[in-house]
Amino acid sequence: MAEQINEVKGFRQTDTHSLERKVARYKEVLENIRLYREVWNASFRGELVDVLKQMCLTAGLECIVDTRADIKNLEAVVLSLGSQDSGLGEPVGDNVHRALIKQNGSLVYQQMFNGKILVMINYPYIEKYGQPSQPKTIAIYRPEELKEPYFLRHLETFLNEITHWEDQDDDMPDANQRIGFKLNFEDNNTPPA
């Protein structure tokens, strides 16, 4: 039947070989999406939660590991360092201050639309104090690629990033963040002495 259609339309089998390969690849990708979702639901999600909890317990890291499932097949496993009083306060009346809350950051394993897993870091954020930093993408994986050594490396990367955020200093300040006596006295038209 396909041969007849190809001949009627003026195409030979060799003319459509590239298209047939593309169709086969497309079908393979769709099947992979189905399989990735199946693996996530059947075992990966639960194993990931268990491994993250065990690693954090062993290392002495206080955290919350939970699953977010607002949309089917776009679920996430989130390792959160929680939230706390930032130590900063907003005046709300005479000698009364409301504490500003700090989100301490999180490591996220987000199931993507295609069943692959996006691993990213959400940086700490203090409400009403600047804008939150953009999340940092670590990588995107197929479920079968993620093994325990990766989880350990992700946790180490996460802790390095969070520690750096918490320990910011002025070793290399941005030009717009300079602090010092010369800042208000410099003439913008003349070079500094």
N, C-alpha and C positions, 0 to 999 in steps of 0.2 A: 504494500500500500504506500509506504513512504517513498519507495523507488518510483512508483507511478506519479505521485504528487510532484516529486523532484523533476521528473522528466517532463511533466505537463507544464510546469512553471519555467522550464529551461535550465534547471540546476542539476548537476550531477552530484553523486555522493561525495566526491572529492572536494567540491565547492563548499559544502556545508560542514566539513570535518571540524574546522575551527569552532563553528557555532555549537556543534554537538559537544565538543570538549568543554566549552563554557557552560552549557546546560548541565553537564555531568558535574562540574565543579560547584555550580550553584546548588544542585540537589545535595551534594556532599556537605556543603556548609549548612544547609537547613537541617540535615540529619545531625550534624555536630551540635547545633544549637539545642536540639531536642535532647541529645545525650548529656550535654553539659548541665542542662536544667535538671534532668533526672538524677545525675550524680549529686548535684547540690542538695536536692531535696532528700534523697535516700540516705546519704552518709556524710558528705563533705561538711555541710553546715554544722552538724553535731560534733564531728571530730575536731573541727576548727575551734569551736567554743571550748571543748575539753582541753585541747593542746594549749591554747592561750591561757586558760585559767591555771593549768599546771605549771607552765613556764613562769607566770607572774608569781604564783605561790612560792615556787622554788627560789626565785630571785628576791622575794620580799617586796614586790611592787603591789601596792594597794590600788586596785582598779575594779571596775565593773565590766564584765563581758556579757553582752546580751545581743539578742537578735531583733532586728527591726524588720517588720514584714507588712509595711503599709500597702505595698502593691505586689501582687503575686508575680514571681519571677524577676523581681527587682529588689530582692531582700538584701539585707546587710548584716554582717556580724561586726559589732562595734566594741572595741576595747577603749573604755573611757576612764580618764583620771578624775572624773567627777567635776564638781563645782564647789566653790567656797567663797567666803567673804574675802575680797581682794585686799582689804586693809585701807582702801580708799573710801571716802565718804562724800556724799553730795548733800549740801545744806538744804534742809526742807523747812526750817523755822529757826527761831531763836535758840541757839546752842543745841540744835537737833540735826543730826546727820543720818542719811540713809546709806547703808553700806552698798557699794557697787560690787556686783557678783562677778567672779572670774570663772570662766569655763577653762578647765585645765588642759584641754586637748584630748584628741582621740586618734586611734589607729583604726581604719575602716577597711573591711573587706566587702566591697559592694558588688553584688551580682549585676552584670550589665544586661542590656536588652538581648544580647546574643549569647548569653550564658557564660561568657568569660568573666573573670573576676578582676576588678579594679582594686588595687591596694593603694590607699592614700592616707595622708596625715592631715588632720585638722589641728591647726595651731591654737594655743591658748588665746583667750580673748577676754578683755575686761569691758563690761557693758559701759556705754557712754564714754569710753576712752579710746578714741581713734577708731579706725575701721579694722575689722578682722582681716588677717592675712589670707590670701588665697590658699586653698588646700594644696598640698604637695603630692603629686602622683609619684608613687614609687615604681609601679609597673602594672601591666595587665597580663594575666595568666589564663591559660586553660586550666580547669580543675586538676587534671592529672599532673600538671607541672609543679604544683605546690606541695612541697614536702616539709617535714619538720625543720630542716636546716634553713629553709626560706623564712619560716615563721620567726625563728631566732634572729636572723639577720634583720627582718622587718622591725622586730621589737627593739633591737639595738639602734637602728636608724631612727626610729620614732623617739627613743629616749635621748639620742644625740640632738635631734632637732628641738625637742621640747626644752632640754637643758640649755641649749644655745639661746632659745627665746627668753627663758627665765633669767639668763645670766648676761643679757646684753650690757655692753659697756661702751665707753667712749674712746676705745683704742683707735678706731677708725671712724670718726663721726661723719655723717653726711654733711655736705656744705650748708644745708638748710637747718642743721641741728647743732651748729656750733654754740658753745657756751664760753663766755669769757669777757673780760673787761673791754677788749678791743671791738667787740661786735657792734656796740652802739656808737662808737666813735670813729669808725672807719668811714672815709669818704669814698663813695662808690666809684668816683671818677678817677681817683688816683690809686696807683698800686701801693700795697702795704710796704712799709719800710723794712 
